[in-house]
């Protein structure tokens, strides 16, 4: 066991504070990573404040991890000391179910994926995330960060990047397709970049036009305010795919009206509250209402390579660890452009 410094929430809704945690010894197939940067995801706030249900405390959030390998187990073949690597939202799964064998570890049916934090590993110990100095992870759940990506802007790709890339690929965003991204924050700005790089015609649907210049600069072709009722009239029946990145309840019937026949509305943002739906909104036009959760390990590596090939990472604000609690409040106020990343040297 190794003792490392970390920032943890001692209880639900409590401010995060500096502490120490134990990391397991490096096993045969493990990789020890010196964490350099950790992104702050809205999911961290949901879980630290028990917005998604009962959680495990003390909690060290963070599943957007970028760092450098400092030690490998005797059986490790995929990584070597000095490699630039990342860890996303999971650190294990059953590895035996149909989904795991198909590279869909995020949908593991053999007990579910093991979250990078707020979960219990196969050793019976709680998992702790990236707001810490080091982490030990099985090599099969570690990603290689291409040389073309700096570690700070790569960190958010391990959640925000793959969470948007996976559904955009699955629903065939590309040339000839009209894609709308609802919300223009940590997830939304990555959705715009990726959809644009895939060749789709991209529209941002945001509450206001406050970030319009940024949206157009990052790849959007159009930008509309959903607070304007005319938006829903003007865009009725327009889109092949709508990707919702917001974590607040939406008027689903209004947004479904924006789809073409056979269009899909895909949720990657996860509101804490239930949402209402009139089923005629999907019956009319044979529309699909769907959800998507991150991506498998192979697809996450594909996403990292894709972003490097197209020359982009996340748009970030780099902060010190003593600013985490302030950053949480700013995320809730939509006051970040577009992802907070912790410089873990400050922990």
C-alpha positions in Angstrom: 0.0 0.0 0.0 1.1 3.5 -0.8 -0.2 6.7 1.0 -0.9 9.6 -1.3 -2.4 13.1 -0.9 -5.9 13.7 -2.3 -8.9 15.9 -2.1 -12.0 14.2 -0.8 -15.6 14.9 0.2 -15.9 13.6 3.7 -19.7 13.5 3.5 -22.5 14.3 1.1 -22.7 18.0 0.2 -19.6 18.7 2.4 -16.8 20.8 0.9 -13.9 18.8 -0.4 -10.7 18.9 1.7 -7.2 17.8 1.5 -6.5 14.3 3.0 -4.5 11.1 2.4 -5.7 7.9 0.9 -4.2 4.4 0.4 -3.4 3.1 -3.0 -3.0 -0.7 -3.4 0.5 -2.1 -4.2 1.2 -2.6 -7.9 0.1 -6.1 -8.9 1.2 -8.2 -11.8 -1.0 -6.5 -14.4 -1.2 -3.1 -12.7 0.1 0.3 -13.8 1.1 3.0 -11.3 0.3 6.5 -12.7 1.6 9.8 -11.4 -1.4 11.9 -12.1 -0.6 15.3 -13.7 -4.1 16.6 -14.4 -7.6 15.8 -13.4 -10.7 17.3 -15.0 -13.8 18.3 -13.0 -16.9 16.7 -14.5 -20.5 17.6 -13.5 -20.8 14.0 -12.6 -18.3 14.6 -9.8 -20.7 17.1 -8.3 -23.8 14.9 -8.7 -22.0 12.1 -6.9 -20.3 14.1 -4.2 -23.7 15.7 -3.3 -25.6 12.4 -3.7 -27.7 13.8 -6.4 -27.8 10.4 -8.1 -28.5 8.3 -5.0 -26.6 7.0 -2.0 -22.8 7.3 -2.3 -19.6 6.1 -0.6 -17.7 8.5 1.6 -15.1 9.7 2.0 -15.2 10.2 -1.8 -12.3 11.2 -4.0 -13.9 12.3 -7.3 -12.3 12.5 -10.7 -12.6 10.3 -13.8 -10.8 12.5 -16.3 -7.2 11.5 -15.5 -4.0 12.2 -17.4 -0.6 11.3 -16.2 2.7 9.4 -16.6 3.4 5.8 -15.9 5.9 5.5 -13.0 5.8 1.7 -12.3 4.4 -1.4 -14.0 3.7 -4.9 -12.8 5.7 -7.9 -14.0 3.0 -9.1 -16.3 2.3 -5.7 -18.0 2.8 -5.7 -21.8 0.9 -2.6 -22.9 2.7 0.2 -21.1 6.2 1.1 -19.9 7.6 3.6 -17.4 7.4 7.1 -18.9 4.4 6.5 -21.1 1.7 9.2 -21.2 -1.6 7.7 -20.2 -5.2 8.4 -19.2 -7.9 6.8 -17.1 -11.6 7.5 -17.6 -14.8 6.5 -15.9 -14.1 2.9 -15.2 -11.2 0.9 -13.8 -12.6 -2.7 -14.2 -15.6 -4.8 -15.3 -16.4 -8.5 -15.2 -14.5 -9.1 -18.6 -16.7 -12.1 -19.3 -20.2 -11.0 -20.2 -21.3 -10.5 -23.8 -20.9 -6.7 -23.6 -17.4 -6.9 -22.1 -16.3 -9.3 -24.8 -17.7 -7.0 -27.4 -15.7 -4.0 -26.1 -18.7 -2.5 -24.4 -17.3 -2.6 -20.9 -19.4 0.4 -19.9 -22.5 -1.7 -20.3 -21.1 -4.7 -18.3 -23.9 -7.0 -17.3 -21.8 -9.1 -15.0 -22.1 -6.8 -12.1 -21.6 -3.6 -13.9 -18.5 -1.6 -14.6 -16.3 -0.6 -11.6 -16.3 3.2 -11.5 -13.1 5.0 -11.1 -14.5 6.4 -7.8 -17.6 5.9 -5.7 -17.5 2.2 -6.4 -16.2 -1.0 -4.8 -13.4 -2.9 -6.5 -13.0 -6.7 -6.7 -10.8 -6.4 -3.6 -13.7 -5.1 -1.6 -12.2 -1.7 -1.2 -13.7 1.6 -2.3 -12.3 3.1 -5.4 -10.8 6.6 -5.3 -10.5 8.9 -8.3 -8.3 11.4 -9.9 -8.2 14.3 -7.4 -5.1 12.7 -6.1 -1.3 12.3 -6.7 -1.3 8.7 -7.9 -3.5 5.9 -9.0 -3.0 2.2 -9.6 -5.1 0.7 -12.4 -5.2 -2.6 -14.3 -3.4 -2.1 -17.7 -6.6 -3.2 -19.5 -8.4 -0.1 -18.3 -5.6 2.4 -19.1 -5.5 4.5 -22.3 -2.5 5.8 -24.2 -2.5 9.5 -24.8 -1.1 10.4 -28.2 1.9 12.6 -28.4 -0.1 15.2 -30.3 -2.2 16.0 -27.2 -0.9 17.8 -24.2 -1.9 16.2 -21.0 -3.9 19.1 -19.6 -6.3 19.3 -22.6 -6.4 15.6 -22.9 -7.7 14.9 -19.4 -11.3 15.9 -20.1 -11.4 13.7 -23.2 -11.5 10.7 -20.9 -15.1 11.5 -20.0 -16.4 14.6 -21.9 -14.7 13.4 -25.1 -15.8 9.8 -25.1 -19.3 10.6 -23.8 -20.0 12.7 -26.9 -17.8 10.7 -29.4 -19.5 7.4 -28.8 -23.1 8.4 -29.6 -22.0 10.6 -32.5 -20.3 7.6 -34.0 -23.1 5.2 -33.1 -25.8 7.3 -34.8 -23.5 8.0 -37.8 -22.9 11.7 -37.5 -21.0 12.7 -40.6 -21.3 14.4 -44.0 -24.9 15.0 -45.1 -26.2 14.7 -41.5 -27.6 17.6 -39.5 -26.6 17.3 -35.8 -27.8 19.6 -33.0 -26.0 19.7 -29.6 -28.1 20.9 -26.7 -26.0 22.8 -24.2 -22.6 24.3 -24.7 -20.6 23.4 -21.7 -18.0 20.8 -20.8 -19.7 18.1 -22.8 -21.4 20.3 -25.4 -18.2 22.0 -26.6 -16.6 18.6 -27.2 -19.7 17.4 -29.0 -19.5 20.4 -31.3 -15.8 19.8 -32.0 -16.2 16.1 -32.7 -19.4 16.4 -34.8 -17.7 19.1 -36.9 -14.6 16.9 -37.3 -16.8 14.0 -38.4 -18.2 16.2 -41.2 -21.7 16.9 -39.9 -23.6 20.2 -40.2 -23.6 21.3 -36.5 -26.1 23.5 -34.7 -25.8 24.5 -31.0 -29.1 24.8 -29.0 -28.3 26.8 -25.9 -30.4 28.8 -23.5 -28.9 32.0 -24.7 -26.6 33.4 -27.3 -24.0 34.3 -24.7 -21.4 31.8 -26.0 -22.3 32.1 -29.7 -18.9 33.4 -30.8 -17.2 30.5 -29.1 -19.6 28.0 -30.6 -19.0 29.2 -34.1 -15.2 29.3 -33.5 -15.2 25.7 -32.3 -17.0 24.3 -35.2 -20.8 25.1 -35.1 -22.4 26.1 -38.3 -25.5 27.6 -36.5 -26.3 28.7 -33.0 -29.8 29.2 -31.6 -31.2 30.3 -28.2 -33.8 27.8 -26.8 -35.2 30.6 -24.7 -36.6 32.1 -27.9 -39.9 30.3 -28.8 -39.2 31.1 -32.5 -36.3 28.7 -32.4 -38.6 25.7 -32.1 -40.9 27.0 -34.9 -38.0 27.7 -37.2 -36.2 24.4 -36.7 -39.1 22.0 -36.6 -38.3 18.8 -38.4 -34.6 19.8 -39.1 -32.3 17.3 -37.4 -31.1 13.8 -38.0 -29.6 13.6 -34.5 -29.9 15.7 -31.4 -27.3 15.2 -28.6 -28.4 16.5 -25.3 -25.6 17.3 -22.9 -27.5 19.1 -20.2 -28.1 17.7 -16.7 -31.4 19.7 -16.2 -34.8 18.4 -17.2 -35.9 19.5 -20.7 -39.2 19.8 -22.5 -38.6 16.6 -24.4 -41.7 17.0 -26.6 -40.5 20.4 -27.8 -37.0 19.0 -28.6 -38.4 15.9 -30.3 -40.4 18.1 -32.6 -37.0 19.3 -34.1 -36.2 15.8 -35.4 -36.7 14.6 -38.9 -38.6 11.3 -39.5 -36.4 8.5 -38.1 -34.3 11.1 -36.2 -32.8 10.3 -32.8 -32.7 12.4 -29.6 -29.8 11.0 -27.5 -29.3 11.9 -23.8 -25.8 12.0 -22.4 -26.6 14.5 -19.7 -28.2 12.9 -16.7 -30.7 15.0 -14.7 -31.3 14.1 -11.1 -35.1 14.5 -11.6 -37.5 12.4 -13.8 -38.7 13.9 -17.0 -42.1 13.8 -18.6 -42.9 12.7 -22.2 -45.9 12.5 -24.4 -45.4 9.3 -26.4 -47.0 10.8 -29.5 -43.8 12.8 -29.7 -41.9 9.7 -30.7 -44.8 7.9 -32.5 -45.2 10.7 -34.9 -42.2 10.5 -37.2 -40.9 7.1 -35.9 -38.4 9.0 -33.7 -36.0 7.5 -31.3 -35.5 8.7 -27.7 -32.2 7.2 -26.5 -29.3 7.4 -24.0 -25.6 6.7 -24.2 -23.0 6.1 -21.5 -19.3 6.9 -22.2 -17.6 4.2 -24.4 -15.6 1.0 -24.1 -11.9 1.0 -23.8 -11.2 0.4 -27.5 -13.6 3.1 -28.5 -12.1 5.5 -26.0 -8.6 4.9 -27.5 -10.1 5.5 -30.9 -11.5 8.8 -29.7 -8.2 10.0 -28.3 -6.4 9.1 -31.6 -9.2 10.9 -33.5 -8.8 14.1 -31.5 -5.1 14.0 -31.8 -5.4 13.5 -35.6 -7.7 16.5 -35.8 -5.5 18.6 -33.6 -7.8 19.4 -30.7 -8.4 18.7 -27.0 -10.8 20.3 -24.6 -11.0 24.0 -23.9 -9.9 24.3 -20.2 -9.4 26.5 -17.2 -6.5 25.2 -15.2 -6.9 25.6 -11.4 -5.1 24.7 -8.2 -6.6 22.1 -5.9 -7.5 24.8 -3.3 -10.0 26.1 -5.9 -12.0 22.9 -6.3 -14.9 23.9 -4.1 -15.1 27.3 -5.9 -15.0 25.5 -9.2 -17.9 23.3 -8.2 -20.1 26.4 -7.6 -19.0 27.9 -10.9 -19.9 24.7 -12.8 -23.4 24.8 -11.3 -23.6 28.5 -12.4 -22.4 27.5 -15.9 -19.4 29.8 -15.3 -16.6 27.9 -17.0 -15.2 27.8 -20.5 -15.3 24.9 -20.8 -13.8 22.4 -18.4 -12.0 23.0 -15.1 -8.8 20.9 -14.9 -6.9 20.5 -11.7 -3.1 20.8 -11.7 -2.5 17.9 -9.4 1.0 19.2 -8.5 -1.0 21.6 -6.2 -2.5 18.8 -4.2 
